[in-house]
């Protein structure tokens, strides 16, 4: 259960992210295979995301020995993202000050198919904000699916080992996911 102060932070974060000028993404293809939905309707809302903190640098360059390494994401330093990042960190400092994370993914209207986050390590915490209906986090346990309501309700799970997907939704669904990315170096 969130206290009034945490809800105020989420409301301010909602305002910040709803009014943010997000960088446009294609409705059809995303860089990550797990974000490609087979049949995407033409009338589907635009999808957006950015990651603050550490991300994987997959570049094949001599300076990193042609290996993947972790780098600070470009959106982390973009001024328009600073307030959202600050509010998200403030929220987590109050919600669970002992939770350790390297990265925060901000997503808007993302509809992901069943997947695991193979490069994450440990638990993740996700919370939904915005004006939407549906949009559960669907957690798989074998053939059984549990729909978890994450709207203003943070949920902790191991996204690396637990298959999950986004439940159907209407409206403007924004999620904030706190997680740690695995370092292979």
N, C-alpha and C positions, 0 to 999 in steps of 0.2 A: 504494500500500500504506500502510495506516495504522499508526502506531506504537502501542505499548501505551498511552501517555498519551492519545492521541486516542481510542482505543477506550474507555478509562475515562470520558472526557468524554461520548462517545455513550451509554454505558451509564447514566451518571448522568442524562443528558438523557432517555433512554427512561423511566427511573424517574419523573422529574419530570412528563413529559407523560402517561404512563399513569395517574398518580395525580391529574392536574389535573382540576378540575371544569370541563369545557369548557362553553361556552354552547351550548345545543341549536340545531340547524339542522333545517329540514324535510328529510325524505328525498326529497321530490318536486321541489321547485323551489328554486333558488338565485338570488341576485341577478344573477349573471353567467350569460349564456346558455351560455357554454362549459362550465359545470358542470352543466347539465341533461342528464341521461341519459334517452333516450327510453323505455326499458322498464326501470323500476326494480322489482325484486322486493320484495314486502312484507316478506320475512324478511332483507333487507339490513341490515347494521349501521348505526347512526347515523353520520352524517358531520359533521365539525367542521373549522373552520379559523379562524385569526386571523392578522393581519398586524401585525408590529412595524416601526416606522420610518415612512417616507414612503408615503402613499397619495394617490390622486387624489380631490379634492373636486369632485364634479360639481354641487354645489348651484347653483341659479340665483338668486344673491343679488346685490344691488347692490354690496355691499362688495368683491366680486371682479370687478366689471365683467361679470357674467353669463358668466364664462369658468371653465373648469376650472383648478384650481391644486393644488399639492401641499401637504399638511398632515401633521403627525404623527398617526398612527392612535391612536384611543382605547385599544386594547389595550396600546399601548406603555407607558402609565402605570398600568395596573391592577396592583396588588401581586401578585396570584396568577400573573401572567405573568413577573415580574421574574427569577426564577431561571432559567427556560427561556431567556429572551433573553440573560442573562448567559452561560450555558453555550454557547449557539449562537455568540455572538460570540467566546468563548474558543476554541471549536473552530476557527473560521475563522482566528483570529489565528495558530494553530499550523499548520493545514493549508496556508493560502496567505496569508501576511501582506500580500502585495501586491494581493490581490483587493479591488476597491472595490465596495461595494454600498450601496444606500439603504434596503433593505427585506428583511425575512425573513418568509416565509410558513410557518407551522406548520400542517400538514394531518393529519387523522386519518381514515382509511378513505375517502378521496376517490377516486372512480373517474371520471376525466375522459375525455371522448371526444376524438377527433383535433382539435387546435387549435394556434394559435400565440398567444403572449402579446404582442399588438400594442402594448401600452403599455410594454413592457420595452425597455431599450436595452443593447446589449452582451451579454456572456455572463452566464449564470446558473450556479450550482452547486447541485445537488440531492443529498441523501443520504437514504436510507431507514433507519429504525430501527423497533424493535418486534418482536413475535412474529408473523410472517406467512410464507406461502409464495406464490410467484409475485410479482406486483406489480412487474414490470419497468417501466422507462421505455421505451416503444416509440417509436423514432425513425424517421421516414419519410424516405426518399430516393426520390422519385418513387413507384413502385408497390412498392418494396422496404421492408420493415420490419425494423429491427434491435432486438431485445429487449436492453436494457442492464440488468444486475443492479446496482441501486443500494443494496442492503442492506449497510450499513456500508461502502459504496464510493461516495465522492463522484464525481459526473460533471459535467463542464463542457460546456455547449453554448449556442448562441444560440437562446433560446426565442422570440425575436421573428421569426426567419426560418425556423426548423426546426419542421415539424409534428411533434407528439408527442401521446401519450396514455398513460393508465395501463393496464398489462396486468392481466388478471384476477388476483385474489388471494383468499386466505382468511386469516383471522386479523386481527390488529390492526396495520395498516400505518400508520406515521407517517412523514411526509416533512418535511424542512426544506429550503426553497429560499431561497437568497441571490440577490438580483437588484437591478438599478437600474431605477427607474421614470422614464419620460421626462417632462420638464417642457415643457409646451406654451406657457407664458406668456412 
